[in-house]
Amino acid sequence: MKEETAQAIIEGLKEAGVNFVVYMPDSFFYDVITKVKEDHGFTSISVPNESVGMCLCAGAWLGGKKPVMIMENTGLFVASNAITRFHQPFGIPVLMLISYRGDAGDGWWMVTAIGHAFEPALKSLGITYELVDNPENAKRAIQLLQTSAEVSEELQAVVFRKEGQW
């Protein structure tokens, strides 16, 4: 990820009031995760899978924090149980930052099927999302969708396309 993109993400999170960051280690978000762990303005937790992460985000929100979940798009499928059993029925909002594996130009044949299924899965789960491919849009999308999550009490996702990010 470009330094300017990583910095825009951190600035967007801070300006949106996010203070609790849960992440599944992901090479795309490595620089962001490193910055989050070094910044005392964030509480950060690494998780073994995305469903656990979404449950931690739910608990953080119920405890008055503003959480974000950072993951690869394959994690959406892992997190779907927590999403459909906790977040949606009880109106627990979380902003998700998701890397788009299997997107055009990814170049890794193993994730092509995930790429085809990802956006339809977001839509079928009723998750509002915005595709981002540059630093300016990253910061704006984080702020916009965090506000939307809080007002609607629904899940929101900023999806980072590979194009223009590396």
N, C-alpha and C positions, 0 to 999 in steps of 0.2 A: 504494500500500500504506500502511496506517496505520503511524505511527511505532512504536506499541506492538507491532505484528506484526513489523516489521523488527528491533526491539530483541530481541524474544523469539527470533527466528531466530538472531541473533548470539550471544545467551546460550546457546541450545541447542547451537550448534556448539562453542562454547568448552567448555562443560561436558561435551560428548561427546568432547572431545579432538581434534576436527578441526583440522588445521593447514595443509591444502593445499586451496585453493579454485580450481576451474576453472569458468569461466562462459562461456556464450554470451550476449552482451548481450540483455537482455529488459526491456521497459518495466515489467513487473510487479515484477521483482526489482531495479529501479534503486536503491532506497534500501538494500537489503541489499548489493548489489555495491559501492556507494559506501562503506558502512561497512567492508566487508571490505578494500577497497583502502587505507583509512586506518589500519587496525589492523595493527601490526607483528607481531602474534601469528599472522597468516595469511600464507602465500605465496599470491599470487593470479595467475592467468593467464587472459587472454581468448583465446578460440579462434575460428577461422573457421567451424567447424561442430562439431556434437555428437559425431561419430565420432572426430574428432581429440581432443576433450575427454576422451572415455572412455578413449582410449589413453594420454593423459597421466596420467589418474587411475590407470590400471593400473601405469604406471611408477612413479608416486609411492608407491603401496601396496607394490610390490616393493622400493622403496628405503626402506621403513620409515615413510612418512608416513601420515597418516589423511586421505584425500581426500574431497571432496564435489564433485559436478557439479551446477551450477545451469543450468536450461534451461526452455524452453517445451515443452509436451507434443508439439508437432510434431517436436521434436528426438529424441524416442524412436525415431521411424522412421528418422531419419538415423543414429542411433547403433546401430541393430540389428546391423549388420555387426560392429562392435567387441564388442558384447555377446555375440553368438553365436560369435565366433571366438576371443575372448581371455578375457573375463570368465567365462563359464559353463564352458568346458572346463577352465580352469586354476584355478577357484575363487578368482577375484580379486574381492573385495567392494568395492562403492562405494555410498555413500549418494547418492541423487539428490534434489534439491529441484526440483520440477517445477510450473510454473504450468499450470492446466487451461483452455486455450483451447477454446471450443466447449461449455463447461459451460452448464447452465441459467442464463439471465440474462446471458450474455456479450454478446449484442447485435451481434456482428460476423458477418454471414451467411457470410463466406468460410471460417470455421472450424467450421461446424456438422458437416461430415463427419468432421473430425478428432476432434471431441468424441464422436461415435458410435463411432469406431474405437479411441479411446485406452485405455479400461479393458479391453476385450477383448485389446488388444495387450499390456498389462501382464500380464494373466493368461496369455496364450499363451507369453510369454517367461519365465513362472515368477517374476516379480518381485513380492515382497511389498510392499504399499503401504498407506498410510493417508491418507484424505481429511481435510484440515484446513480449517476455516473460521473459526478464532479464535486469538488469540495464545497463550492458555493451552495449547491443544492442539498448537500449533506446536512449542513448546519441548519438551513431553513426547514428541511423536512423533519429533523429531530424536534425542533421547537414546535412546529405546526402539529405533528402527530402526538407529541406529549400532551399538548393542550387538548387535542381531540380525545385522547384516551381518558383524561381526567373528567372532561365534560360528559362524554358519552358512557363512561364506565365500561368501555369495550377495549379489546386488544387492537393494537396498531403496530405496523411494521415498516421500518425503513429498510428497503432491500437494496443492497449494494451490488451493482453489476461490475463485472470484471473490467469491462472496457473503461479506460481512463483512470483506473484506480491504482494500478501497480507502478 
